[in-house]
């Protein structure tokens, strides 16, 4: 299996043990670990005493970027006659 995140990717850390470290961060390194699967070294802004250098994949979330269209524009494009017409 391939890692879910790659080096230099912006991710969101959601740690239950160290909530003061939560937030956006950047993946610095990715390694395979026998027990935990993929683990990630992160650029953490808020350092907690006893925090881990490496984080399990389950503590990370993908960062979703906003789309190019606003909601109304997106809905208008989806109901466009071009999309509703079927040309066999």
C-alpha atoms as a printed R data frame, in Angstrom:
   type eleno elety resid chain resno       x      y       z
1  ATOM     1    CA   UNK     A     1   0.000  0.000   0.000
2  ATOM     2    CA   UNK     A     2   1.131  3.533  -0.734
3  ATOM     3    CA   UNK     A     3   1.188  6.306   1.875
4  ATOM     4    CA   UNK     A     4  -1.843  8.576   1.988
5  ATOM     5    CA   UNK     A     5   0.294 11.730   2.307
6  ATOM     6    CA   UNK     A     6   3.525 12.833   0.579
7  ATOM     7    CA   UNK     A     7   6.501 14.999   1.528
8  ATOM     8    CA   UNK     A     8   5.752 18.767   1.356
9  ATOM     9    CA   UNK     A     9   1.978 18.172   1.456
10 ATOM    10    CA   UNK     A    10  -0.050 20.439   3.731
11 ATOM    11    CA   UNK     A    11  -2.096 18.285   6.141
12 ATOM    12    CA   UNK     A    12  -4.271 18.811   9.208
13 ATOM    13    CA   UNK     A    13  -3.080 17.201  12.440
14 ATOM    14    CA   UNK     A    14  -5.893 16.060  14.765
15 ATOM    15    CA   UNK     A    15  -4.218 14.531  17.797
16 ATOM    16    CA   UNK     A    16  -6.284 13.342  20.754
17 ATOM    17    CA   UNK     A    17  -3.218 13.088  22.999
18 ATOM    18    CA   UNK     A    18  -1.680 16.451  22.076
19 ATOM    19    CA   UNK     A    19  -4.521 18.788  21.014
20 ATOM    20    CA   UNK     A    20  -2.230 21.807  21.417
21 ATOM    21    CA   UNK     A    21  -0.357 20.523  18.336
22 ATOM    22    CA   UNK     A    22  -3.499 20.342  16.189
23 ATOM    23    CA   UNK     A    23  -3.754 22.393  13.036
24 ATOM    24    CA   UNK     A    24  -2.236 22.726   9.597
25 ATOM    25    CA   UNK     A    25   1.305 21.485   9.154
26 ATOM    26    CA   UNK     A    26   3.621 20.153   6.460
27 ATOM    27    CA   UNK     A    27   4.841 16.581   5.987
28 ATOM    28    CA   UNK     A    28   8.659 16.521   6.223
29 ATOM    29    CA   UNK     A    29   9.308 12.762   5.965
30 ATOM    30    CA   UNK     A    30   7.354  9.546   5.367
31 ATOM    31    CA   UNK     A    31   8.444  6.113   6.606
32 ATOM    32    CA   UNK     A    32   6.984  2.642   6.764
33 ATOM    33    CA   UNK     A    33   6.688  1.217  10.297
34 ATOM    34    CA   UNK     A    34   6.067 -2.467  11.103
35 ATOM    35    CA   UNK     A    35   3.556 -1.817  13.872
36 ATOM    36    CA   UNK     A    36   1.887  1.439  12.785
37 ATOM    37    CA   UNK     A    37   1.976  1.319   8.992
38 ATOM    38    CA   UNK     A    38   2.931  4.662   7.473
39 ATOM    39    CA   UNK     A    39   4.238  7.292   9.877
40 ATOM    40    CA   UNK     A    40   4.922 10.949   9.171
41 ATOM    41    CA   UNK     A    41   7.375 13.515  10.514
42 ATOM    42    CA   UNK     A    42   5.676 16.915  10.588
43 ATOM    43    CA   UNK     A    43   6.673 20.565  10.830
44 ATOM    44    CA   UNK     A    44   4.794 21.386  14.043
45 ATOM    45    CA   UNK     A    45   4.364 24.992  15.135
46 ATOM    46    CA   UNK     A    46   3.196 24.260  18.700
47 ATOM    47    CA   UNK     A    47   5.544 21.913  20.519
48 ATOM    48    CA   UNK     A    48   4.087 20.000  23.451
49 ATOM    49    CA   UNK     A    49   6.207 18.489  26.162
50 ATOM    50    CA   UNK     A    50   6.603 14.822  25.332
51 ATOM    51    CA   UNK     A    51   5.074 15.143  21.866
52 ATOM    52    CA   UNK     A    52   5.973 12.585  19.233
53 ATOM    53    CA   UNK     A    53   8.267 13.433  16.327
54 ATOM    54    CA   UNK     A    54   6.417 10.878  14.211
55 ATOM    55    CA   UNK     A    55   2.644 10.733  13.823
56 ATOM    56    CA   UNK     A    56   0.396  7.883  12.717
57 ATOM    57    CA   UNK     A    57  -1.634  8.287   9.562
58 ATOM    58    CA   UNK     A    58  -4.868  8.121  11.590
59 ATOM    59    CA   UNK     A    59  -4.006 11.474  13.243
60 ATOM    60    CA   UNK     A    60  -3.805 13.273   9.898
61 ATOM    61    CA   UNK     A    61  -6.447 14.614   7.520
62 ATOM    62    CA   UNK     A    62  -6.236 15.858   3.945
63 ATOM    63    CA   UNK     A    63  -6.518 19.606   3.521
64 ATOM    64    CA   UNK     A    64  -9.281 20.458   1.069
65 ATOM    65    CA   UNK     A    65  -8.876 23.623  -0.932
66 ATOM    66    CA   UNK     A    66 -11.820 25.782  -2.047
67 ATOM    67    CA   UNK     A    67 -13.211 25.231  -5.524
68 ATOM    68    CA   UNK     A    68 -13.010 27.712  -8.364
69 ATOM    69    CA   UNK     A    69 -16.772 28.302  -8.494
70 ATOM    70    CA   UNK     A    70 -19.089 29.592  -5.792
71 ATOM    71    CA   UNK     A    71 -22.107 27.475  -4.839
72 ATOM    72    CA   UNK     A    72 -24.580 29.364  -7.080
73 ATOM    73    CA   UNK     A    73 -22.220 29.223 -10.066
74 ATOM    74    CA   UNK     A    74 -21.617 25.516  -9.501
75 ATOM    75    CA   UNK     A    75 -25.362 24.777  -9.329
76 ATOM    76    CA   UNK     A    76 -25.949 26.827 -12.493
77 ATOM    77    CA   UNK     A    77 -23.223 24.913 -14.337
78 ATOM    78    CA   UNK     A    78 -24.706 21.583 -13.261
79 ATOM    79    CA   UNK     A    79 -28.133 22.500 -14.613
80 ATOM    80    CA   UNK     A    80 -26.664 23.741 -17.878
81 ATOM    81    CA   UNK     A    81 -28.554 22.544 -20.988
82 ATOM    82    CA   UNK     A    82 -25.265 21.110 -22.319
83 ATOM    83    CA   UNK     A    83 -25.163 18.676 -19.391
84 ATOM    84    CA   UNK     A    84 -28.847 17.745 -19.719
85 ATOM    85    CA   UNK     A    85 -28.751 17.009 -23.451
86 ATOM    86    CA   UNK     A    86 -27.996 13.480 -24.546
87 ATOM    87    CA   UNK     A    87 -26.475 13.126 -27.996
88 ATOM    88    CA   UNK     A    88 -26.253  9.446 -29.048
